[in-house]
Amino acid sequence: MAGQSDPSLSMFSAAEVEFLAEDEMVEIVPNLNMDTLNLICGDFGPFRPQMATSVPLWLAVALKKRGKCTIRSPQWMSVENLTQVLEAERDSPAQFQPLPFHYVEISRLLFDNARDDIPDMYMARSLIEDIRDVRFHKFETGLEKISSSTHVVKLKNLSAMEVNIVRPFFVRALQAFAKHDSPQMIHHQQDAMSSRQTHVQDDGPRRDLRRR
Amino acid sequence: MSRYFDIDDIIMEDKHSTVFFKVGANGVGLLDPSAETNRVEQGSRVELPFWLANELYLRQAVSVNIPPCFNLKTRREIQADAACVDLRSRCPYFYELGCKVAPLIGDKTIGSFLLYAFMNRFKDILSKAHSAAFAVAPRFLPLLTKEEMQLYEAACSSMTGFKKWRVGGSRFEKASILGMKKRSSE
């Protein structure tokens, strides 16, 4: 249990996840003339006034701060789409809806820096908060179903920030379950009557990883 | 051996457990407060710290009893309602000690008992660790063992980190030493 005594179990801080999110591409409408930017990560431009281009988020935010562009709100962040996603989240208690991997970070960056570029900002913001709450609540109810026979947990469509929040807790919890359910602890009970149930769980650790 | 330097491990092994000496031992009358001479008789009942009991068991000099935290009373309480049992006052290293003690004593049910207890407490308490409001939290906290506490704190710290980030604020923090004004030396 190498990580048990270490409280910071190889966790990204929220700011670091945001940093990784800034590589996502967004559409901007520049209002300046600039030649192509040749960067290591790619070539962006040339920037002509009123011609939309696709740039990474960090570049978009930097340009916006200097007043050189307006950011076009991404497709998935329209109020209709978000309302649909929220309805779908509420209707399906076991599944997460597909959302961009970094939707939390992207939305926060855009709200902070590009307020005037997003139509219906307050509505969109509250919708995103609601979506986040519903998803997190789903995750918590899913937690209660983890039993000792869980070897792999598959969570589809979880976003980067959500994964980061639950990572330390989840890893430790699974470690603890594995420790208590290991064959050494329980194997000598295979003859006992009451272990009929535990016998099924006993096969688990010896097989390859399989879905729950 | 990787746990040799682990502080939690050291503290945990300091727990006392009763042992029965299978052989007589000379020169260690200190261990048994009721010994008249400086030796421990065969078959006498002594309280030893766990690390000592473990070593003596490996040398087949003693037979170890169940530590008091795993007795029938605790088991009944856990079967009644696992989440409310105050494991920390019994033994803050409940699970760890159980794992270590299981091969020593002849009791084979400790493993599944630990698992049962942990699963139930996990369901009730720890799955709410993430979003536990500040008012609710203190009710559960004194009941948790060290390992559960670590789980809980991991969840809490990641949640607070996220909330702090969400509120916003500057990306760069000025190092505090730059803000200190120079003081004229007295």
Interface residues (C-beta under 8 A of the other chain):
Chain A: A2 Q4 S5 P7 S8 L9 M11 S13 A14 A15 E18 R108 D112 F136 E140 L143 E144 I146 S147 S148 M161 N164 I165 V166 R167 P168 F169 R172 A173 A176 F177 K179 H180 D181 Q184 M185 I186 H188 Q189 A192 S194 S195 T198
Chain B: S2 D6 I7 D8 Y95 C99 A102 P103 K108 T109 I110 G111 S112 L114 L115 F118 M119 F122 K123 L126 S127 K128 A129 H130 S131 E147 Q150 L151 E153 A154 A155 S157 S158 M159 G161 F162 K164 W165 R166 G168 R171
